[in-house]
Amino acid sequence: MSTTKKKKAKLIIWLVVIAVIIGIIVMVVRNIIGGAAVSLTLFNQTCGKAKQTDLINYVNLSGKVSSSDKVSVSGEQSLKVKKLNVKVGDNVKKGDVLCVFDSAELEEQYNTLVANSEKAKGASDYNHSINQRNLDKAKNEKTDALNKAKEAISNAEKKRDEAYNKYNDMRAQADQLYSEADDAYNEMLSAEDENAAADAKKRWQTLSSKAETVYEAAETFESNISSYDDAVKAANSAYDDAVKSADSVIQSAQDVIDAEKYSVTDTSSEKQIKTLKEQIEKCTVKAPKDGVITQLNISEGSVPLTSELMTIENTSELVIAGKVNEADILKIEEGMEADVKTSATGDKIIAGKVKRIERIISSESQDALGGYTVEVSIEDKESGLLIGMSANVKIILDKRTDVLAVPFDAVEGGENDGYFVFVAVPNGDGKYTVRKRTMEKGFEGDYYTEVLKGDIKAGDIVITDPAGIDDGSVISLDVPED
């Protein structure tokens, strides 16, 4: 060891000895004075002030501002982007065209298939029109045939009725002649002279002859009248046959039309047309909702590397998600108020509310060291926050408004002996006399403790970390400004 180092070591030892001696002298003086009310300190105490303030008990959370309403926009991954209408940060409305893919090749395939399909459909429609025409013709022919059959029945019935009327008339005429002949015969028998009897006999013979002639004609006519009944029956039978025949023709025509539904057709082209149409429609990508483009995975003129083209977030529904440790998570409930601050908004406190609590460990962390995810919604729609900003959040567990409080590190004592603080009373000479004041402790906030009872008022100077002082000590202080 060098001589210089030895001298420095001796100097330090002497300084320590002197300090010890001074301390002993101070103790001796205090003992001699006998615990007098005044003692001088060789150092300044730290202090604070009692004040009316709001106290909160909270849990801290840090996270990034994001949207609670986020959607990923998907699109074709095999086609080139023909036109891109947005960039990151753009505001979009629901239905706005975000980008358009080159669909020329798809449209060519679609048009070809549609043309071929229309030709096939035209042929099918033509065949159907012929079959329908045959069915309509059969129905019309049935109507005509039945009308003719009904007319034949009507004519046959008319002739039958006329024949029966004629027969009845002939019989009535014969009966009338027989009656008149009977009257003439009776006159002949009752005649008083021969001339009258001869006239009556002659009339009787004439009438009897006519009656026989008419009667015989009626009998001859009656033998042929059944032919009229047969004609009516034949007409009705012809009508039934016409119905059956016409219905058979109609059914055959209808069967041909019904068979069209079961004919084997090529549906593959229809499916291709439908698929191509959907692909072409998807080539024009529209915004599914209002929001801001926060992520863009495509560029104009290139083929996307992923089906997720871009992300849209609703900036009117902002949230902050962060981790809360295991010790604090059970203190938090959904709906609790929160104060939000960011470096961008300075001292402005933005109102928030606990929206969601994930009461399981995130899959990203297999233990509670990473914490549980808590999501806080931003209640102020005009907060000025932007997606991606870092934010500090105080989740309010409890709160007291406008209460008298002192710095928490000024409170001494305990539950058994009671609590107290040391109040520094100014002496007017730049020094302060320490006075012990008992108090009843209330709500404990972050840096202050509520004073429920005690001889303490707002503006009182209280000693913080009051080690080495007693009631009555005189001390020096650097009193903070209000």
Salt bridges, closest charged atoms under 4 A:
ASP69 OD1 - LYS289 NZ 2.83
ASP90 OD1 - LYS87 NZ 3.27
ASP125 OD2 - LYS121 NZ 3.10
ASP161 OD1 - ARG160 NH2 3.28
GLU187 OE1 - ARG203 NH2 2.04
GLU219 OE2 - ARG171 NH1 3.93
ASP247 OD1 - LYS142 NZ 2.52
GLU260 OE1 - HIS128 ND1 2.60
GLU317 OE2 - LYS381 NZ 3.53
ASP328 OD1 - LYS331 NZ 3.09
GLU358 OE2 - ARG356 NH1 2.89
GLU375 OE1 - ARG356 NH2 3.21
ASP398 OD1 - ARG400 NH1 3.02
GLU444 OE2 - LYS441 NZ 2.79
ASP455 OD2 - ARG437 NH1 3.94
ASP460 OD1 - LYS457 NZ 3.25
ASP482 OD1 - LYS49 NZ 2.55
